[in-house]
Amino acid sequence: MILGIDQGTTGTRACLVAEDLTIQRSAYAAHAQHAPRPGWVEHDPAEIRACTRRVIAEVLAAGERPEAIAIANQGVTCLLWDARTGEPVHRALVWQDTRTEDRLAVLAPHAERIRALTGLRLDSYFSASKLAWLLDAVPGARARAAAGHLRAGTLDTWLVERLTGGRVFATDASTAARTLLCETVTCTWSDELCALFDVPRSLLPEIRDCDAGFGDHEGIPILASMVDQPAAMLGQGCVDAGDVKATFGTGCFVYANAGTTRPGGGRTLATVAWRRGGQTTYALDGGVLTVGAALAWVRSLGLPSQVAETGSGGGGNTVFVPALVGLGAPHWDRAARAAWLDLDASTSAEDLVAAVREGIACRAVEVIHAIERDAGVTVNVLRVDGGLARDRGLVQRVADLLGVPAEVAEEEEATVVGVAAMAALRLGRLGVDDLRARRARGQARVSPAITAAERAARLHRWQGALARARQWR
């Protein structure tokens, strides 16, 4: 058995994963989302640590002792903590947080150089500007950093340090690649980028391969660590160049396996999928920033989160653009804002919700098309996982608007399965061919159910709404 931990945006899940990568037992604990100002999103690291320990204890309550631990993390969310006590000096800044937009505007002349080194775009989504903000905003932080009393990193680094009793200060290549501080051809911290963002390199953890080992927790080795999205790609069996998956959760993140040479990208991101045995596998990444988050927002307004799905797409004439925190790939427009368009006196609450779901599907299809263009591939089957994969109405909309079948993962928690697979590969319990075989193990296949003409009309109408939402600011 492998103990897989998925530390995500809204909560932490622990699972006991068998050698055949089936989940035997699972526990989940949600944590609070803090939004002290518009555009600011924070997590309490101490709460996340407590949640992690709680779900581990719950899963192991029957007395099993797993052979290894594998940890997936939400990637970009980052924090500073005291190097001596391990206590955070501020809440963690979440990947959704946009407080550093003004700071990044000053760095705009360096955007192409940053992209050349990292494969990423200059965006507040990533960690570097967040860490610089923390160093400037927390009283005395830069002085403490200069004295060697602070550490900086993403949540995986802090959790590993806490789980190992402070013995290991390290991150993995896939997570380091999401910081804007890592040169992703060599998978090393860049002195040039650290200087540009004003983040001292001395604060940053060691970068290790994803299966290099990260100490132990209560005698159980932590063998693997990865970002959640490439972990889900591995869990879906997308081990060959050109394989594409989409994870529907808080956001929707589309990853295409790009092989062992970092792609040039385009309107999507070139990033590290995983690194094993000194060899890096790269991916193209495109994200819809609000999916589950948009549906949660709908519920918070008192609107029904589910509506009757119809072949026409629902929503009457109403169109919705899900740009609640701006737009990610392929636009990278943080000034865009969400909008319902074409409302009239007959528009119902159900119409509004149906339009939100249609807008989410349109954005997902838009990102998939961008991945296809940048990767030079054609998606013939979309592999789907994540908590919203069980929402077959939403998956049907995506299949309809993409025009190809969507194959839902056998295990809903593909992220946990993927990071457990990384540990199992290290242990020799399975091989890459075993993971490749998982691509044929879809739980359900959802095929398009509309005509090409209707597909084109729905996407065209939504594109018109998108253009108006982008002109808002």
C-alpha positions as CSV (number, residue, x, y, z in Angstrom):
1,M,0.0,0.0,0.0
2,I,1.0,3.6,-0.7
3,L,-0.4,6.5,1.3
4,G,-1.2,9.2,-1.2
5,I,-1.9,12.8,-0.1
6,D,-3.5,15.4,-2.3
7,Q,-3.1,18.8,-0.7
8,G,-5.5,20.9,-2.8
9,T,-7.0,24.3,-3.0
10,T,-10.1,23.6,-0.9
11,G,-9.0,20.7,1.2
12,T,-6.7,17.8,1.8
13,R,-7.3,14.2,0.9
14,A,-5.4,11.1,2.0
15,C,-5.9,7.7,0.4
16,L,-4.6,4.2,0.8
17,V,-3.6,3.1,-2.8
18,A,-3.1,-0.5,-3.6
19,E,-0.5,-1.9,-6.0
20,D,-3.0,-2.0,-8.8
21,L,-3.6,1.8,-8.2
22,T,-7.1,1.3,-6.8
23,I,-8.1,3.4,-3.8
24,Q,-8.9,1.3,-0.8
25,R,-9.7,3.9,1.8
26,S,-10.0,7.7,1.7
27,A,-10.4,10.7,4.1
28,Y,-11.0,14.3,3.3
29,A,-10.8,17.6,5.3
30,A,-11.7,21.0,4.0
31,H,-9.9,24.2,5.0
32,A,-11.0,27.8,5.1
33,Q,-10.6,30.2,2.2
34,H,-9.6,33.7,3.4
35,A,-10.3,36.7,1.2
36,P,-9.3,39.8,3.3
37,R,-9.7,42.1,0.2
38,P,-11.0,41.8,-3.3
39,G,-8.5,39.8,-5.4
40,W,-6.7,38.5,-2.3
41,V,-6.9,34.7,-1.4
42,E,-5.1,33.2,1.5
43,H,-4.8,29.9,3.3
44,D,-3.9,29.2,6.9
45,P,-0.9,26.8,6.8
46,A,-1.4,25.7,10.4
47,E,-5.0,24.6,9.5
48,I,-3.7,22.7,6.4
49,R,-1.1,21.0,8.6
50,A,-3.8,19.9,11.1
51,C,-6.0,18.7,8.2
52,T,-3.2,16.7,6.7
53,R,-2.4,15.0,10.0
54,R,-6.1,14.3,10.6
55,V,-6.7,12.6,7.3
56,I,-3.5,10.6,7.6
57,A,-4.6,9.4,11.0
58,E,-8.2,8.6,9.8
59,V,-7.0,6.6,6.8
60,L,-4.5,4.6,8.9
61,A,-6.9,4.1,11.8
62,A,-7.3,0.4,11.0
63,G,-3.6,-0.2,11.6
64,E,-2.2,-0.5,8.1
65,R,1.4,0.6,7.6
66,P,2.0,1.8,4.1
67,E,5.2,1.1,2.3
68,A,5.6,4.7,1.2
69,I,4.0,8.2,1.2
70,A,3.5,10.3,-1.9
71,I,2.4,13.9,-1.8
72,A,0.7,16.0,-4.5
73,N,0.3,19.7,-3.9
74,Q,-1.7,22.7,-5.3
75,G,1.5,24.0,-6.9
76,V,1.9,27.8,-6.8
77,T,0.5,28.6,-3.3
78,C,3.4,29.8,-1.2
79,L,4.5,31.2,2.2
80,L,7.4,32.3,4.4
81,W,8.2,30.6,7.7
82,D,10.7,30.8,10.5
83,A,13.7,28.6,9.8
84,R,14.1,27.8,13.5
85,T,10.5,27.1,14.6
86,G,8.8,26.2,11.3
87,E,6.0,28.7,12.1
88,P,4.6,30.7,9.2
89,V,5.1,34.5,9.4
90,H,1.9,35.2,7.3
91,R,-0.9,33.2,5.8
92,A,0.0,31.5,2.5
93,L,-0.9,33.3,-0.7
94,V,-3.0,31.2,-3.0
95,W,-2.5,30.7,-6.7
96,Q,-5.8,32.6,-7.3
97,D,-4.5,35.7,-5.5
98,T,-3.9,38.7,-7.8
99,R,-2.5,41.3,-5.3
100,T,0.8,41.6,-7.1
101,E,-0.5,42.8,-10.5
102,D,1.0,46.3,-10.0
103,R,4.3,44.8,-9.0
104,L,4.4,42.7,-12.2
105,A,3.7,45.7,-14.4
106,V,7.1,47.1,-13.6
107,L,8.7,43.8,-14.8
108,A,6.8,43.8,-18.1
109,P,10.0,44.7,-20.1
110,H,11.5,41.4,-18.9
111,A,8.5,39.2,-19.9
112,E,10.2,37.6,-22.9
113,R,13.4,36.8,-20.9
114,I,11.3,35.3,-18.1
115,R,9.4,33.2,-20.6
116,A,12.6,32.0,-22.2
117,L,14.0,30.8,-18.9
118,T,10.8,29.3,-17.4
119,G,8.4,28.6,-20.2
120,L,5.8,30.6,-18.2
121,R,4.2,34.0,-18.6
122,L,4.7,36.9,-16.3
123,D,1.5,36.6,-14.3
124,S,0.5,37.0,-10.6
125,Y,-0.7,33.4,-10.7
126,F,2.9,32.2,-10.0
127,S,4.9,32.3,-6.8
128,A,7.8,34.7,-7.3
129,S,5.9,38.0,-7.0
130,K,3.9,36.6,-4.1
131,L,7.1,35.7,-2.2
132,A,8.5,39.2,-2.9
133,W,5.3,40.7,-1.6
134,L,5.5,38.7,1.6
135,L,9.1,39.8,2.1
136,D,8.2,43.4,1.8
137,A,4.8,43.3,3.6
138,V,5.7,41.4,6.7
139,P,7.6,43.7,9.2
140,G,11.2,42.8,9.5
141,A,11.0,39.9,7.0
142,R,13.9,41.0,4.8
143,A,16.1,41.6,7.8
144,R,15.2,38.1,9.1
145,A,15.9,36.7,5.7
146,A,19.3,38.3,5.5
147,A,20.1,36.8,8.9
148,G,19.2,33.3,7.7
149,H,16.1,33.1,9.9
150,L,13.5,32.6,7.2
151,R,12.6,30.0,4.6
152,A,10.4,30.4,1.5
153,G,8.6,27.9,-0.6
154,T,5.4,26.4,-1.8
155,L,3.1,24.4,0.5
156,D,4.6,21.1,-0.3
157,T,8.0,22.2,0.9
158,W,6.6,23.4,4.2
159,L,4.4,20.3,4.7
160,V,7.4,18.0,4.0
161,E,9.5,19.9,6.5
162,R,6.8,19.6,9.1
163,L,6.1,15.9,8.4
164,T,9.8,15.1,8.6
165,G,10.2,17.0,11.9
166,G,12.2,19.7,10.1
167,R,14.8,17.3,8.7
168,V,14.1,17.9,5.0
169,F,13.9,21.3,3.2
170,A,13.2,20.4,-0.4
171,T,10.8,20.6,-3.3
172,D,10.4,18.7,-6.5
173,A,11.1,19.8,-10.1
174,S,7.4,20.0,-11.2
175,T,6.6,22.4,-8.3
176,A,9.8,24.5,-8.6
177,A,8.9,25.0,-12.3
178,R,5.7,26.9,-11.2
179,T,7.5,29.6,-9.2
180,L,8.9,31.8,-12.0
181,L,12.3,31.4,-10.2
182,C,13.4,28.0,-11.8
183,E,15.2,27.6,-15.1
184,T,13.2,24.7,-16.4
185,V,15.7,23.3,-19.0
186,T,18.1,22.5,-16.1
187,C,15.6,22.4,-13.3
188,T,17.7,24.7,-11.1
189,W,17.0,28.0,-9.3
190,S,18.0,30.9,-11.5
191,D,20.2,33.7,-9.9
192,E,19.0,36.0,-12.7
193,L,15.3,35.4,-11.9
194,C,15.8,35.6,-8.1
195,A,17.5,39.0,-8.6
196,L,14.8,40.2,-10.9
197,F,12.0,39.3,-8.5
198,D,14.0,40.3,-5.4
199,V,13.7,36.9,-3.8
200,P,17.0,35.8,-2.2
201,R,18.0,32.4,-3.5
202,S,19.3,31.5,0.0
203,L,15.6,31.2,1.1
204,L,14.7,28.5,-1.4
205,P,14.7,24.8,-0.9
206,E,16.7,22.1,-2.7
207,I,15.1,21.0,-6.0
208,R,14.9,17.1,-6.3
209,D,13.5,14.7,-8.8
210,C,9.9,13.9,-8.2
211,D,10.8,10.4,-7.0
212,A,14.1,11.3,-5.3
213,G,12.8,10.8,-1.8
214,F,11.9,13.5,0.8
215,G,12.8,12.0,4.1
216,D,10.3,10.1,6.2
217,H,7.2,10.6,8.4
218,E,7.2,8.5,11.5
219,G,9.5,6.0,9.8
220,I,7.5,5.8,6.5
221,P,9.6,7.1,3.6
222,I,8.1,10.0,1.6
223,L,9.2,8.7,-1.8
224,A,7.4,11.1,-4.3
225,S,6.2,14.7,-4.6
226,M,4.5,16.4,-7.5
227,V,2.2,19.2,-8.5
228,D,-1.4,18.1,-8.6
229,Q,-2.0,18.6,-12.4
230,P,0.9,16.5,-13.8
231,A,0.1,14.0,-11.1
232,A,-3.4,13.7,-12.5
233,M,-1.8,13.4,-16.0
234,L,0.3,10.4,-14.8
235,G,-2.8,9.0,-13.0
236,Q,-4.7,9.1,-16.3
237,G,-1.9,7.1,-18.0
238,C,-0.8,10.1,-20.2
239,V,2.8,8.9,-20.4
240,D,3.4,9.5,-24.1
241,A,4.0,12.7,-26.0
242,G,0.6,14.1,-27.3
243,D,-1.5,12.5,-24.5
244,V,-4.0,15.2,-23.2
245,K,-6.0,15.3,-20.0
246,A,-8.4,17.8,-18.3
247,T,-8.9,18.0,-14.6
248,F,-12.2,19.7,-13.5
249,G,-12.0,21.0,-9.9
250,T,-11.7,24.5,-8.5
251,G,-10.4,25.4,-12.0
252,C,-10.0,23.3,-15.1
253,F,-6.4,22.5,-16.1
254,V,-5.6,20.9,-19.4
255,Y,-2.2,19.2,-19.7
256,A,-0.6,17.7,-22.8
257,N,2.5,15.5,-22.5
258,A,5.2,17.2,-24.5
259,G,8.0,14.6,-24.2
260,T,11.5,15.2,-23.1
261,T,12.2,18.5,-24.9
262,R,10.7,21.6,-23.5
263,P,8.3,23.0,-26.1
264,G,8.2,26.7,-27.1
265,G,4.7,27.1,-26.0
266,G,2.6,29.9,-27.4
267,R,-0.6,31.0,-25.8
268,T,-0.3,28.2,-23.3
269,L,2.5,27.4,-20.8
270,A,5.5,25.1,-21.2
271,T,6.3,23.5,-17.8
272,V,7.7,20.4,-16.1
273,A,5.4,17.5,-15.8
274,W,7.8,15.3,-13.8
275,R,11.5,14.5,-13.5
276,R,12.7,10.9,-12.9
277,G,16.2,9.6,-12.9
278,G,17.5,12.9,-14.0
279,Q,15.3,13.0,-17.1
280,T,12.6,15.6,-17.4
281,T,9.2,15.1,-19.1
282,Y,7.6,18.4,-20.1
283,A,4.0,19.4,-20.6
284,L,1.9,22.2,-22.2
285,D,-0.5,23.6,-19.7
286,G,-3.6,25.8,-20.1
287,G,-6.0,26.7,-17.3
288,V,-9.6,27.9,-16.8
289,L,-9.2,29.7,-13.5
290,T,-12.8,29.4,-12.3
291,V,-14.9,26.2,-12.7
292,G,-15.8,24.7,-9.4
293,A,-15.2,28.1,-8.0
294,A,-17.8,29.6,-10.3
295,L,-20.4,27.0,-9.4
296,A,-19.7,27.7,-5.7
297,W,-20.2,31.4,-6.4
298,V,-23.5,30.6,-8.0
299,R,-24.6,28.7,-4.9
300,S,-23.5,31.5,-2.7
301,L,-26.0,33.8,-4.6
302,G,-28.8,31.4,-3.8
303,L,-29.1,30.1,-7.3
304,P,-29.5,26.4,-8.0
305,S,-26.2,24.8,-8.8
306,Q,-27.8,22.2,-11.0
307,V,-30.2,22.6,-13.9
308,A,-32.0,20.3,-16.3
309,E,-29.6,19.7,-19.2
310,T,-31.0,20.0,-22.7
311,G,-29.6,19.3,-26.1
312,S,-29.8,23.0,-27.0
313,G,-27.3,23.9,-24.2
314,G,-29.9,25.5,-22.0
315,G,-29.8,29.1,-20.7
316,G,-32.2,30.5,-23.3
317,N,-30.4,33.4,-24.9
318,T,-28.3,34.2,-21.9
319,V,-24.5,33.9,-22.2
320,F,-21.9,33.9,-19.4
321,V,-18.2,34.5,-19.4
322,P,-16.6,32.9,-16.3
323,A,-13.8,35.5,-15.8
324,L,-14.3,36.0,-12.1
325,V,-10.6,36.4,-11.6
326,G,-9.8,37.4,-15.2
327,L,-8.8,35.0,-17.9
328,G,-5.9,32.6,-18.1
329,A,-4.8,30.8,-21.3
330,P,-4.9,31.7,-24.1
331,H,-5.7,35.3,-23.3
332,W,-3.8,36.1,-20.1
333,D,-6.1,39.0,-19.5
334,R,-6.5,39.7,-15.7
335,A,-8.5,42.8,-16.5
336,A,-11.4,40.8,-18.0
337,R,-14.4,40.3,-15.8
338,A,-17.2,37.8,-15.6
339,A,-20.5,38.8,-17.3
340,W,-23.9,37.6,-18.1
341,L,-25.2,39.0,-21.4
342,D,-28.5,39.1,-23.2
343,L,-30.7,39.1,-20.2
344,D,-34.3,40.2,-20.4
345,A,-37.5,40.1,-18.3
346,S,-38.0,36.4,-19.1
347,T,-34.6,35.3,-17.9
348,S,-34.9,32.9,-15.0
349,A,-32.6,31.7,-12.3
350,E,-32.3,28.4,-14.2
351,D,-31.3,30.3,-17.3
352,L,-28.5,32.1,-15.4
353,V,-27.1,28.8,-14.0
354,A,-27.3,27.0,-17.4
355,A,-25.4,29.9,-19.0
356,V,-22.7,29.6,-16.3
357,R,-22.3,25.9,-17.1
358,E,-22.2,26.6,-20.8
359,G,-19.6,29.3,-20.3
360,I,-17.4,27.0,-18.3
361,A,-17.6,24.4,-21.1
362,C,-16.8,27.0,-23.7
363,R,-13.8,28.2,-21.8
364,A,-12.5,24.6,-21.4
365,V,-12.9,23.9,-25.1
366,E,-11.1,27.2,-25.9
367,V,-8.1,26.1,-23.8
368,I,-8.1,22.6,-25.3
369,H,-8.0,24.2,-28.8
370,A,-5.1,26.4,-27.7
371,I,-3.2,23.3,-26.4
372,E,-3.8,21.6,-29.7
373,R,-2.4,24.5,-31.7
374,D,0.7,24.9,-29.4
375,A,1.4,21.1,-29.2
376,G,0.7,20.4,-32.8
377,V,-1.7,17.6,-31.8
378,T,-5.3,16.7,-32.4
379,V,-7.3,15.6,-29.4
380,N,-9.4,12.6,-30.5
381,V,-10.4,11.6,-26.9
382,L,-10.3,13.9,-23.9
383,R,-9.4,12.2,-20.7
384,V,-11.3,13.8,-17.8
385,D,-10.8,13.6,-14.0
386,G,-11.4,15.7,-10.9
387,G,-14.3,16.3,-8.5
388,L,-16.5,17.7,-11.3
389,A,-15.9,14.7,-13.5
390,R,-19.0,13.2,-11.8
391,D,-21.1,16.1,-13.2
392,R,-22.0,14.3,-16.4
393,G,-24.1,17.3,-17.6
394,L,-21.0,19.4,-17.6
395,V,-18.9,16.7,-19.2
396,Q,-21.6,16.3,-21.8
397,R,-21.4,20.0,-22.6
398,V,-17.6,19.8,-23.0
399,A,-17.9,16.7,-25.3
400,D,-20.6,18.4,-27.4
401,L,-18.7,21.6,-27.8
402,L,-15.3,19.9,-28.4
403,G,-16.8,17.5,-30.9
404,V,-14.9,14.4,-29.5
405,P,-15.7,11.9,-26.8
406,A,-14.7,12.6,-23.2
407,E,-13.5,9.6,-21.3
408,V,-13.9,9.9,-17.5
409,A,-11.2,8.4,-15.3
410,E,-11.9,5.1,-13.6
411,E,-10.7,6.7,-10.3
412,E,-12.1,10.1,-9.7
413,E,-9.1,11.0,-7.6
414,A,-6.5,10.8,-10.5
415,T,-4.2,13.2,-8.7
416,V,-3.7,10.8,-5.7
417,V,-3.4,7.8,-8.1
418,G,-0.8,9.6,-10.2
419,V,1.5,10.6,-7.3
420,A,1.1,7.1,-5.8
421,A,2.1,5.8,-9.2
422,M,5.3,7.9,-9.1
423,A,6.2,6.2,-5.8
424,A,5.2,2.8,-7.2
425,L,7.5,3.3,-10.2
426,R,10.3,4.1,-7.8
427,L,9.6,1.0,-5.8
428,G,9.5,-1.1,-8.9
429,R,5.9,-2.2,-8.2
430,L,4.8,-1.2,-11.7
431,G,6.2,0.0,-15.0
432,V,5.4,2.7,-17.5
433,D,3.6,0.2,-19.7
434,D,1.2,-0.5,-16.7
435,L,0.4,3.2,-16.6
436,R,0.0,3.3,-20.4
437,A,-2.6,0.5,-20.0
438,R,-4.7,2.8,-17.7
439,R,-5.7,4.9,-20.7
440,A,-8.1,2.1,-21.7
441,R,-9.7,1.9,-18.3
442,G,-12.2,4.8,-18.5
443,Q,-15.2,4.7,-16.2
444,A,-17.5,6.2,-18.8
445,R,-17.3,7.5,-22.3
446,V,-19.4,10.6,-23.0
447,S,-19.9,11.2,-26.8
448,P,-20.9,14.4,-28.6
449,A,-24.7,14.6,-29.1
450,I,-25.1,17.7,-31.2
451,T,-24.5,18.6,-34.8
452,A,-21.4,20.4,-36.1
453,A,-23.7,23.4,-37.1
454,E,-25.1,23.7,-33.6
455,R,-21.6,23.4,-32.1
456,A,-20.3,26.2,-34.3
457,A,-23.3,28.4,-33.5
458,R,-22.9,28.0,-29.7
459,L,-19.2,28.6,-29.7
460,H,-19.6,31.7,-32.0
461,R,-22.2,33.2,-29.8
462,W,-20.0,32.7,-26.7
463,Q,-17.0,34.2,-28.5
464,G,-19.0,37.3,-29.0
465,A,-19.7,37.6,-25.3
466,L,-16.1,36.9,-24.5
467,A,-15.0,39.9,-26.6
468,R,-17.3,42.2,-24.7
469,A,-16.1,40.9,-21.3
470,R,-12.5,41.6,-22.3
471,Q,-13.4,45.2,-23.1
472,W,-14.8,45.9,-19.6
473,R,-11.6,47.5,-18.3
